[in-house]
Structures are given as structure tokens and as C-alpha cells.
Amino acid sequence: MKKGVILIILILVIGIISGIGYYVWDKNAKEKTYSSELNTLLDEIEISTNESAIIGATYQKYWGEIIDRSIPASTISKALNISEDEIKPFLNYSNTAYFGGGYGNGLEKGNFNTMLAIVKSAKSKETSIVLENYDSITNKLSKLKNPPKKFESDYQTIIDLYEVYNSFVSLSTQPVGSYIEYSKNINSTYESLQSKIKTAKIHIQ
């Protein structure tokens, strides 16, 4: 009888130990997976930031240039890597500048809305990629809600970073306001985003 009781107790103890062992293993596995996904997301935000910055800088550059001077279509074509035939639909009697010396037609000084439209067309493929990556990052972040307790601070760091990243993607792909306002906003947002990426790397990785 006593042997039977001892055997039962041993089985129960083994079961409890096994259960605890599995709980610890499962907890560690989930934490490791969460940490990996958080780090991957941080890397993707940094890459997407760099891609967005190229688009935003292109808008900023040619917005500023067309305010200062008229630009030949051949120059725009070479700079934006598009054909002059792709530029022609944007030109009309009210915004066309005429150049001598074999430069032909171009965009007249001050027609920044037309220049922004040309840049948008030239960067359409890159913009689509940035927005697709943005959607992917947003979706992945939503899946990281309710983090394990030890990652709550790391999760909040990513949330703070994402808020600035969200603003930067919007500014980079959809320029608004005056040139001065846009330049001020996108430059300050980029600086803030880079600072938060650096902080997040120290905090998380």
C-alpha cells in the first residue's frame, strides 16, 4: 500500500517538474521569438527610412531648383532617369521654357507643382515599394502587441519610433505646404527619426 502511495507521489512530482520545465521552455522560446521579430522590425524601419529619405530628398531638391531657375527637359530627364517623352505631357504653353544652345524646351521657373508632379511620376516605382514596406511594417507591429513583460519597454521604444517613422513616410511620399515649410518639416523629422533609430538600437539590440 505504502509503495503504491509513494509511486503515485513520485508520478505527481515528475508531472509537476515536467510541467514547470515545459512552461519555462515555452516562455523562453516565445521570448526569443519576440526578441527576434522586434529586432527584425527595427532593421526594416531603418531600411525603409533610408528608401523614403531618397524620395523626399528628390522632391526637396527639384522643388528648390525650379523656384530658382528654369530647367531644360534634357536636364530633368538625365537627373530623374526618365525619358523626355515622359516629361512632355507635363509641359504646356503656360509652363514651358525655351532654351537656346540645343537645350530645347523645359520647365519654366516657378512651376513647382508641375515639377512635383514630374518627380512623383519618376519616383512612382520607388514610392510603391516604400508604401508596401510601410504597410508590412505596420502589420508586423500590430502583431507585436501585448509583449512579454520583459519586452514591454522595448515595445514602447518601437512604438515611439514608429510614430515618427509614420510621419516621415508621409512627408517623403506626399509633399505638402510651401517649400520652406516642407524643407523644415522633413529635415527635422528625419533628424528625429535617425536619433530614435540610434536610441532603439542601443535599447533593443
PyMOL commands that set and color helices and strands:
alter all, ss='L'
color gray80, all
select helices_A, chain A and resi 2-68+73-80+84-90+112-122+124-142+149-173+179-204
alter helices_A, ss='H'
color red, helices_A
select strands_A, chain A and resi 71-72+96-99+104-107
alter strands_A, ss='S'
color yellow, strands_A
deselect
rebuild
show_as cartoon
